[in-house]
Each structure stands twice: as C-alpha cells, then as structure tokens.
Amino acid sequence: MGENVQTSAYGSWPSPIDAALAAAHDGHPEWLGFVGDEVWWTEPRPTEGGRRTLVRRRADGQEESVLPAPWNVRSRVIEYGGHPWAGVVVAGEPLVVFVHFADQRLYRYEPGSEPRPLTPVSPVGGGLRWAEPQVRLELGEVWCVLEEFTGDGPTDVRRVLVAVPLDGSAVRDRDAVRELTDDRHRFVTGPRISPDGSRAAWLAWDHPRMPWDGTELVVAEVLNGTLREPRTVAGGPEESIAQADWSPDGRLLYASDRTGWWNLYRDGEQLCPREEEFGGALWKLGHRWFAPLASGLIAVVHGSGSTALGILDPETGELVDAAGPWTEFAPTLAAHGERVVAVGASPRTAHEVVELDTLPHARTTSRGGAPIGRARVIGAPHDDPVDPVYYPEPLIRTFTGPDGRDIHAHVYPPHHPGHRAPGGELPPYVVWAHGGPTGHAPLVLDLSIAYFTSRGIGVAEVNYGGSTGYGREYRNRLREQWGVVDVEDCAAVALALADEGTADRDRLAIRGGSAGGWTAAASLTSTDVYACGTIVYPILDLAGWGTGETHDFESQYLESLVGPLAEVPGRYAERSPVEHADRVTVPFLLLQGLDDVICPPAQCERFLARIAGRHVPHAYLAFEGEGHGFRRAETMIRALEAELSLYAQVFGLNPPGVPTLELIR
C-alpha cells in the first residue's frame, strides 16, 4: 500500500464517500419499544422525503418496515418531538398506536388493515399534538401527553396528560378526550404507571426554566382510571430530574443532578454515586437513560463524555458494562423481562439496535459475580458502504481555554489510504459547533465528517462549555454567556490546532446548525480566527427570537443563556450577529429550511439585508419543505456539496467532481 500512496494537496484527494452516500446514511434508529416479545423502532428514510418509518423485528429475526410511504411516524410536541408510538399484543396480533407527522393525529394500526385515526383535527393554531402514548387495554384508552394550541401564536398552548379512547369515538369529538391533569405546569412528560397500577409518575417544569435547569417529579394516585392528588416528590428550580420510572417492587426510580451529576436514585437514596451522567438533556419527551428489569437490576446508559450500556445492581451499587465496540448510546432504552435493547454507535459503526441478554442461563460472572449477558446487534446493523480504510480516526482531546478551563473536543485529522499531502503543507480544518447549545457531539461514525476528512480537510468537533456529558458545572458555564463562552472555546481549539502544527492557521473555518449556526455566525462577527463559515438554520437575532419568533419550548431559553431581556436588553443587541453584520469580512454560506418554526427564515433574511452591498462573498440556499434539521436526501446532498465548494474556493482547493457554488459578491 505504501508504494501506491500518491502525493497531492489537501482538499484534492478523490473520495468514494460522496454527498449522496453521506445523505443516505443520515439519521439513525430511534424510539425503541417492545410489542410482546418483538422489538420495534422508528428509522429514517432520507430518500423517501425524509419520513420516519416504523420497523418491526419478528421473532425469527426478520426486519420489516411496517408502514409504507407516506406514513411518517413522528411527533411535533415541543417541536423536537417525543416518543411517537406504542404497541401491545391482542389475540396474538400487534395493536399499535402512532403519531403521523403530516396531521399530528394519533392513529390505530393493526397489520393487514389501514391505520385509523383516533383523534380529531383542530383548526386552532398548531392544532392538537400527541406524544409518549401508552396503550391501556383494560381501560380501552391510550394515555399520552396532549399539546393543544389555544390560539394562532406559537406560545398559545397548553399541555396536559390525557386518555384517548381506543374505539375512535374522539375522531370528531375533542371532548371525548379525557383530561387526566390540569394545565398548572407548562410542560409535562408522559406518565409512568407503577407495576401494581396504583400510582403514576411524570416530570413537569415551567418557563423560564429548561428541563436541564430544573424539573419537578410528580406522583399521583391512580384511582378508577383517574389521577388523584398529584404531589411533587423531588426536583426544583436548580435540580433537574431527567427521567423517572418504577422498580418491579414499586419503588420510585429517577435520575437527578442534585450532586452536580445526573445519578440514579431509588426512593431518594443514591444508588451508584459517580461523577458520571446517568441522564441527559430532555430535548424530546420520552428520552430514556435507564430501564428497570424484572429481576430488580437496572439497565443504564452512563458515562462522562462518551457513554456505555451497563447493568446496575441497586442493592450493591455494582455496575458492569456490556462488552462491544460501542462508544455512544442514544437515550432510547427498552426492557422486557430480562431483555434490554438500546441504540449504540462507535467511530467505526453507525447507530445500530443492540440487545443485551441478561437472562440467568446466559449469565457470565464478572467482578464479584454481577450478572451480565452478551450484547449483539439485532437491528439496523451497520454495513460499511465503503471500505472502512476511508473512515477518519478521531482523537479525543482536551484543550485549555480562557482562564485555564478545560474544553473537550474530538479531532478528526484528514485521512486517505492512497493519498498524502506534500511535506510541509498543513491541512485546512473546519471547527464544528453542535446544536442545543445544551447538547453534545457524540463520538460516532458520521459520513458527513468522513466526506471532508477523506478529501483532506480536517474536522474538530468542540464540546464547548455548556455541553452535556461533563456534569452540571460544565453545563452551567454557558449561563448568560451564550455567544461568549461557546465562541471562545471554539476559537481556542482552532488556534491550538494551528499553534501545535496540526492545522493551517490561514485555512480555518467554522460551521454549525441551529445553536451551532449561532456560534458560527457570532464567531464571524466577533473574532478573526476563521477564513470562512457555514451557517445552518441559525439564530441570528436574539431580540427577535426571544420575543415571539420561535416556538414555545425555547421561547424563554434566552433568559438563562443571555439574561432576562427586560434587564439586559443591551446584551441582546451586543451579541446578535444581525446587529454586527458589518463586521463580517470573510465568505460564508447560509443554509435554511423554509418551513423552520424553531429558527425561522426571517432571521436569515434580516441578516442578508444588512450584508447587501458590502461585497462580502456569500451564498444563501433556502429549501422548500425542510424544517429544523434537514431530512431529505436531495437537500443534504446540495448542502454538503455547497459547503465543500465554499472551502475549495476560499482555501484554494481542487476537489474533483464537486459543483461550484456561486458566491454573490
């Protein structure tokens, strides 16, 4: 192999990973659950208009997509969504309820027949939306979260727990939907019912807090199909409960960050004290980081930075992790008896459905006799679309930022088995800022990263201050510091890579989507670190975004990220890229979905109006039918190729076969 290596400039290497390949592998399995003994989940179909289908794994191991196009199993509750389906077995056959994205109605589906709606359409505002359904056959109902719009504004909304009749009697009658709670709390998660059916537990929180700031754990008695005397048993303004459930013997389990790390508790007693996260940011209703097993053991997703799947013995606090290649597990766990299913990925494998068998006959003993079974892939198995020699090899790095603070990052150097750069040439690097900003860049195979690294462009994903995975103190660094700490941390990583001779100081770029789009834009208006930037469905105008331009869930997020608007209005103007468009002197690419209600196109249009006539080379690509986060293959292809063309033009690269992006000057 060594003799066949060609010498050619960074950014010009020919790669088998094209934009279509990256787009086809975007997204991953989500929302696992059991229907009887079968494992079901949702899975993206980028080439089918970006819909999500429901996948069934039969007992013989056969996988099948249950619902044909255009059925799209996805909830819009809090816009980011939530668990959109549930199923049970009736007379040996599955009965499944699911939310259809197009109309947000709840449907009932039995194989062999067409889905039938269970809920009405509302003409008011954003309508009626549902999440975290649970089939309660004994009551003839589906219990779930209802998000109901009461007017045309994005914050004219109430959320309650409800019971939807399974017989279809609510299809034209909103009043046939039984409300189980009042709307005293702005946000609620779906109820978890205790094993004996006598109690229900759910999470609640209110503006201006986000769920990772502070939530309440509410418990109520279940009596004759109603919820009685709800009371708060844990949580508060500065304590985030991320998830709650019940042990088989009816004790209350929950993940709380009261020590500074999300750890597990049972009836208030800490089970496994560690400086690790056993929970995370509740961006979607129904995220699950732990699942109780019939034996009393608990399956957990845990870690600091990356995550592992383990089995916790609550009696001893002993925790044993499943062996396997996976470095990251998604917050979707399901358990049935002693079976556990999860979604895991690694730098060499995309997300796949993994089963951990903890049955006694399969047990091996480890570290003092704790039971652990073998983990195996049972669904959506990773299949290398190209030779893995083209995948990048990430480096887990910790950099030093302002005030000596740690900054966590994953660095992906350029890598190609058949090409190397001329001696003395340093590679261009793109800093990736993740969304959220209360989020995390996972350590997993991402063909969008490989698209760049295999052509000779390095990528550095920065888990800047405010990211999840490193405890509450690290998360709180961004309080009132958004647009400062995130920008500083990304710049510190970029400059450190240049200073150490890893990256070319003159060929640094930044890119990000959503909150990462904000960080990218703020970086271009407040630093001189980058030669160009890619800004994707961004927030650009804080005052506009904080006064009615976004959806309800995040409508008061800026109170903690920036400060109360009434008290620090100057800060909103001072940090907004739209107010400082005159400071942008380098080329940029702006990508936006026209149906985005979270970061609406108006923000981009305002920014572009202030750039007009300033002769800064730029391009604006707006996509019909795309919302917040691109889901259609054709959109992702166009976006990736445009981004590469921007870097090629600015950095003087010559990637073969990439359409030239026309820059307005």
Solvent accessible surface area in square Angstrom, and as a share of the most:
residue,aa,sasa,rsa
1,M,147,0.65
2,G,58,0.56
3,E,174,0.78
4,N,112,0.57
5,V,34,0.20
6,Q,110,0.49
7,T,78,0.46
8,S,30,0.19
9,A,48,0.37
10,Y,34,0.13
11,G,0,0.00
12,S,25,0.16
13,W,8,0.03
14,P,66,0.41
15,S,24,0.15
16,P,62,0.39
17,I,0,0.00
18,D,70,0.36
19,A,1,0.01
20,A,50,0.39
21,L,37,0.19
22,A,4,0.03
23,A,1,0.01
24,A,48,0.37
25,H,83,0.37
26,D,59,0.30
27,G,37,0.35
28,H,59,0.26
29,P,6,0.04
30,E,18,0.08
31,W,14,0.05
32,L,6,0.03
33,G,11,0.10
34,F,31,0.13
35,V,2,0.01
36,G,29,0.28
37,D,97,0.51
38,E,28,0.13
39,V,2,0.01
40,W,0,0.00
41,W,0,0.00
42,T,0,0.00
43,E,25,0.11
44,P,19,0.12
45,R,58,0.21
46,P,14,0.09
47,T,102,0.59
48,E,75,0.34
49,G,46,0.45
50,G,5,0.05
51,R,16,0.06
52,R,34,0.12
53,T,0,0.00
54,L,0,0.00
55,V,3,0.02
56,R,16,0.06
57,R,37,0.14
58,R,88,0.32
59,A,97,0.75
60,D,110,0.57
61,G,29,0.28
62,Q,113,0.50
63,E,69,0.31
64,E,66,0.29
65,S,55,0.35
66,V,20,0.11
67,L,2,0.01
68,P,85,0.54
69,A,58,0.45
70,P,106,0.67
71,W,37,0.13
72,N,19,0.10
73,V,1,0.01
74,R,53,0.19
75,S,2,0.02
76,R,64,0.24
77,V,0,0.00
78,I,4,0.02
79,E,26,0.12
80,Y,51,0.19
81,G,2,0.02
82,G,2,0.02
83,H,31,0.14
84,P,1,0.01
85,W,4,0.01
86,A,17,0.13
87,G,14,0.13
88,V,38,0.22
89,V,66,0.38
90,V,59,0.34
91,A,106,0.82
92,G,63,0.60
93,E,100,0.45
94,P,5,0.03
95,L,6,0.03
96,V,0,0.00
97,V,0,0.00
98,F,0,0.00
99,V,0,0.00
100,H,19,0.09
101,F,55,0.23
102,A,86,0.67
103,D,54,0.28
104,Q,11,0.05
105,R,40,0.15
106,L,0,0.00
107,Y,18,0.07
108,R,46,0.17
109,Y,19,0.07
110,E,46,0.21
111,P,46,0.29
112,G,90,0.86
113,S,57,0.37
114,E,124,0.56
115,P,13,0.08
116,R,126,0.46
117,P,39,0.25
118,L,3,0.02
119,T,0,0.00
120,P,11,0.07
121,V,98,0.57
122,S,25,0.16
123,P,133,0.84
124,V,58,0.33
125,G,37,0.35
126,G,33,0.32
127,G,9,0.08
128,L,11,0.06
129,R,9,0.03
130,W,0,0.00
131,A,0,0.00
132,E,18,0.08
133,P,7,0.04
134,Q,39,0.17
135,V,20,0.12
136,R,29,0.11
137,L,81,0.40
138,E,125,0.56
139,L,67,0.33
140,G,34,0.33
141,E,22,0.10
142,V,0,0.00
143,W,0,0.00
144,C,0,0.00
145,V,0,0.00
146,L,0,0.00
147,E,2,0.01
148,E,27,0.12
149,F,20,0.08
150,T,85,0.49
151,G,17,0.17
152,D,131,0.68
153,G,24,0.23
154,P,58,0.36
155,T,53,0.31
156,D,56,0.29
157,V,10,0.05
158,R,56,0.20
159,R,4,0.02
160,V,0,0.00
161,L,0,0.00
162,V,0,0.00
163,A,1,0.00
164,V,0,0.00
165,P,21,0.13
166,L,11,0.05
167,D,113,0.59
168,G,21,0.20
169,S,62,0.40
170,A,0,0.00
171,V,24,0.14
172,R,222,0.81
173,D,63,0.33
174,R,60,0.22
175,D,127,0.66
176,A,31,0.24
177,V,5,0.03
178,R,83,0.30
179,E,72,0.32
180,L,15,0.07
181,T,24,0.14
182,D,76,0.39
183,D,65,0.33
184,R,154,0.56
185,H,33,0.15
186,R,68,0.25
187,F,2,0.01
188,V,7,0.04
189,T,11,0.06
190,G,3,0.03
191,P,0,0.00
192,R,71,0.26
193,I,40,0.20
194,S,4,0.02
195,P,79,0.50
196,D,109,0.56
197,G,27,0.26
198,S,43,0.27
199,R,68,0.25
200,A,0,0.00
201,A,0,0.00
202,W,9,0.03
203,L,6,0.03
204,A,0,0.00
205,W,0,0.00
206,D,38,0.20
207,H,38,0.17
208,P,60,0.38
209,R,53,0.19
210,M,2,0.01
211,P,3,0.02
212,W,10,0.03
213,D,13,0.07
214,G,0,0.00
215,T,0,0.00
216,E,37,0.16
217,L,0,0.00
218,V,6,0.03
219,V,4,0.02
220,A,0,0.00
221,E,62,0.28
222,V,20,0.12
223,L,92,0.46
224,N,135,0.69
225,G,7,0.07
226,T,39,0.22
227,L,16,0.08
228,R,108,0.39
229,E,136,0.61
230,P,47,0.30
231,R,114,0.41
232,T,71,0.41
233,V,66,0.38
234,A,12,0.09
235,G,24,0.23
236,G,11,0.11
237,P,88,0.55
238,E,107,0.48
239,E,29,0.13
240,S,1,0.01
241,I,1,0.00
242,A,2,0.02
243,Q,12,0.05
244,A,6,0.05
245,D,11,0.06
246,W,8,0.03
247,S,8,0.05
248,P,56,0.35
249,D,96,0.50
250,G,14,0.14
251,R,84,0.31
252,L,16,0.08
253,L,0,0.00
254,Y,8,0.03
255,A,0,0.00
256,S,0,0.00
257,D,2,0.01
258,R,103,0.38
259,T,77,0.45
260,G,21,0.21
261,W,45,0.16
262,W,0,0.00
263,N,1,0.00
264,L,1,0.00
265,Y,7,0.03
266,R,22,0.08
267,D,87,0.45
268,G,38,0.36
269,E,110,0.49
270,Q,54,0.24
271,L,11,0.06
272,C,6,0.03
273,P,94,0.59
274,R,90,0.33
275,E,134,0.60
276,E,34,0.15
277,E,9,0.04
278,F,0,0.00
279,G,6,0.06
280,G,9,0.09
281,A,11,0.09
282,L,6,0.03
283,W,35,0.12
284,K,50,0.21
285,L,1,0.01
286,G,10,0.10
287,H,24,0.11
288,R,36,0.13
289,W,19,0.07
290,F,0,0.00
291,A,0,0.00
292,P,26,0.16
293,L,3,0.01
294,A,68,0.53
295,S,61,0.39
296,G,24,0.23
297,L,16,0.08
298,I,3,0.01
299,A,0,0.00
300,V,0,0.00
301,V,2,0.01
302,H,7,0.03
303,G,9,0.09
304,S,59,0.38
305,G,11,0.11
306,S,46,0.30
307,T,29,0.17
308,A,30,0.23
309,L,2,0.01
310,G,0,0.00
311,I,6,0.03
312,L,0,0.00
313,D,31,0.16
314,P,13,0.08
315,E,123,0.55
316,T,98,0.57
317,G,21,0.20
318,E,52,0.23
319,L,4,0.02
320,V,8,0.05
321,D,61,0.32
322,A,19,0.14
323,A,89,0.69
324,G,48,0.46
325,P,80,0.51
326,W,29,0.10
327,T,40,0.23
328,E,18,0.08
329,F,11,0.05
330,A,12,0.09
331,P,37,0.23
332,T,6,0.04
333,L,3,0.02
334,A,7,0.05
335,A,32,0.25
336,H,67,0.30
337,G,40,0.38
338,E,19,0.09
339,R,52,0.19
340,V,0,0.00
341,V,0,0.00
342,A,0,0.00
343,V,0,0.00
344,G,0,0.00
345,A,0,0.00
346,S,3,0.02
347,P,22,0.14
348,R,91,0.33
349,T,24,0.14
350,A,32,0.25
351,H,30,0.13
352,E,9,0.04
353,V,0,0.00
354,V,0,0.00
355,E,3,0.01
356,L,0,0.00
357,D,27,0.14
358,T,0,0.00
359,L,60,0.30
360,P,87,0.55
361,H,155,0.69
362,A,30,0.24
363,R,84,0.31
364,T,85,0.50
365,T,109,0.64
366,S,35,0.23
367,R,155,0.57
368,G,85,0.82
369,G,41,0.40
370,A,9,0.07
371,P,23,0.15
372,I,15,0.07
373,G,11,0.10
374,R,162,0.59
375,A,23,0.18
376,R,91,0.33
377,V,56,0.32
378,I,13,0.06
379,G,0,0.00
380,A,21,0.16
381,P,86,0.54
382,H,42,0.19
383,D,113,0.59
384,D,60,0.31
385,P,44,0.28
386,V,22,0.12
387,D,77,0.40
388,P,45,0.28
389,V,62,0.36
390,Y,45,0.17
391,Y,1,0.01
392,P,4,0.03
393,E,94,0.42
394,P,27,0.17
395,L,84,0.42
396,I,125,0.64
397,R,68,0.25
398,T,76,0.44
399,F,10,0.04
400,T,97,0.57
401,G,10,0.10
402,P,51,0.32
403,D,142,0.73
404,G,52,0.50
405,R,37,0.14
406,D,71,0.37
407,I,0,0.00
408,H,41,0.19
409,A,0,0.00
410,H,11,0.05
411,V,1,0.00
412,Y,5,0.02
413,P,40,0.25
414,P,23,0.15
415,H,61,0.27
416,H,21,0.09
417,P,25,0.16
418,G,17,0.16
419,H,23,0.10
420,R,140,0.51
421,A,16,0.13
422,P,53,0.34
423,G,84,0.81
424,G,85,0.81
425,E,46,0.20
426,L,70,0.35
427,P,9,0.06
428,P,0,0.00
429,Y,1,0.00
430,V,0,0.00
431,V,0,0.00
432,W,22,0.08
433,A,4,0.03
434,H,25,0.11
435,G,28,0.27
436,G,17,0.16
437,P,1,0.01
438,T,8,0.05
439,G,14,0.14
440,H,40,0.18
441,A,5,0.04
442,P,49,0.31
443,L,9,0.04
444,V,13,0.07
445,L,18,0.09
446,D,50,0.26
447,L,13,0.07
448,S,23,0.15
449,I,2,0.01
450,A,0,0.00
451,Y,2,0.01
452,F,0,0.00
453,T,0,0.00
454,S,0,0.00
455,R,14,0.05
456,G,0,0.00
457,I,0,0.00
458,G,0,0.00
459,V,0,0.00
460,A,0,0.00
461,E,15,0.07
462,V,0,0.00
463,N,0,0.00
464,Y,0,0.00
465,G,0,0.00
466,G,1,0.01
467,S,0,0.00
468,T,15,0.09
469,G,12,0.11
470,Y,29,0.11
471,G,2,0.02
472,R,19,0.07
473,E,152,0.68
474,Y,14,0.05
475,R,14,0.05
476,N,48,0.25
477,R,70,0.26
478,L,5,0.02
479,R,76,0.28
480,E,65,0.29
481,Q,67,0.30
482,W,1,0.00
483,G,12,0.12
484,V,48,0.28
485,V,11,0.06
486,D,0,0.00
487,V,7,0.04
488,E,62,0.28
489,D,0,0.00
490,C,0,0.00
491,A,11,0.08
492,A,21,0.16
493,V,0,0.00
494,A,0,0.00
495,L,59,0.29
496,A,30,0.23
497,L,0,0.00
498,A,14,0.11
499,D,122,0.63
500,E,87,0.39
501,G,38,0.36
502,T,40,0.23
503,A,1,0.00
504,D,30,0.15
505,R,95,0.35
506,D,114,0.59
507,R,34,0.12
508,L,0,0.00
509,A,0,0.00
510,I,0,0.00
511,R,45,0.16
512,G,2,0.02
513,G,18,0.17
514,S,17,0.11
515,A,2,0.01
516,G,0,0.00
517,G,0,0.00
518,W,0,0.00
519,T,0,0.00
520,A,0,0.00
521,A,1,0.01
522,A,4,0.03
523,S,0,0.00
524,L,10,0.05
525,T,8,0.05
526,S,69,0.44
527,T,41,0.24
528,D,124,0.64
529,V,9,0.05
530,Y,10,0.04
531,A,25,0.20
532,C,0,0.00
533,G,0,0.00
534,T,0,0.00
535,I,1,0.00
536,V,13,0.07
537,Y,35,0.13
538,P,0,0.00
539,I,6,0.03
540,L,0,0.00
541,D,14,0.07
542,L,0,0.00
543,A,44,0.34
544,G,13,0.12
545,W,3,0.01
546,G,23,0.22
547,T,89,0.52
548,G,47,0.46
549,E,46,0.21
550,T,2,0.01
551,H,9,0.04
552,D,4,0.02
553,F,2,0.01
554,E,5,0.02
555,S,16,0.10
556,Q,69,0.31
557,Y,4,0.01
558,L,4,0.02
559,E,56,0.25
560,S,26,0.17
561,L,9,0.05
562,V,0,0.00
563,G,0,0.00
564,P,37,0.23
565,L,48,0.24
566,A,102,0.79
567,E,130,0.58
568,V,36,0.21
569,P,79,0.49
570,G,47,0.45
571,R,63,0.23
572,Y,4,0.02
573,A,47,0.37
574,E,116,0.52
575,R,34,0.12
576,S,1,0.01
577,P,0,0.00
578,V,1,0.01
579,E,77,0.35
580,H,30,0.13
581,A,3,0.02
582,D,90,0.47
583,R,124,0.45
584,V,1,0.00
585,T,103,0.60
586,V,32,0.18
587,P,23,0.14
588,F,0,0.00
589,L,0,0.00
590,L,0,0.00
591,L,4,0.02
592,Q,0,0.00
593,G,0,0.00
594,L,65,0.32
595,D,85,0.44
596,D,4,0.02
597,V,69,0.40
598,I,7,0.04
599,C,1,0.00
600,P,21,0.13
601,P,21,0.13
602,A,39,0.30
603,Q,0,0.00
604,C,0,0.00
605,E,90,0.40
606,R,71,0.26
607,F,1,0.01
608,L,29,0.14
609,A,72,0.56
610,R,111,0.41
611,I,1,0.01
612,A,69,0.54
613,G,67,0.64
614,R,80,0.29
615,H,144,0.64
616,V,8,0.05
617,P,22,0.14
618,H,17,0.08
619,A,4,0.03
620,Y,58,0.22
621,L,25,0.13
622,A,41,0.32
623,F,27,0.11
624,E,135,0.60
625,G,32,0.30
626,E,4,0.02
627,G,23,0.22
628,H,33,0.15
629,G,18,0.17
630,F,23,0.10
631,R,62,0.22
632,R,83,0.30
633,A,10,0.08
634,E,110,0.49
635,T,7,0.04
636,M,20,0.09
637,I,49,0.25
638,R,108,0.39
639,A,11,0.08
640,L,10,0.05
641,E,43,0.19
642,A,2,0.01
643,E,1,0.01
644,L,0,0.00
645,S,5,0.03
646,L,0,0.00
647,Y,0,0.00
648,A,11,0.09
649,Q,69,0.31
650,V,44,0.25
651,F,13,0.05
652,G,67,0.64
653,L,20,0.10
654,N,115,0.59
655,P,15,0.10
656,P,71,0.45
657,G,82,0.79
658,V,29,0.17
659,P,75,0.47
660,T,111,0.65
661,L,6,0.03
662,E,151,0.68
663,L,19,0.09
664,I,104,0.53
665,R,169,0.62
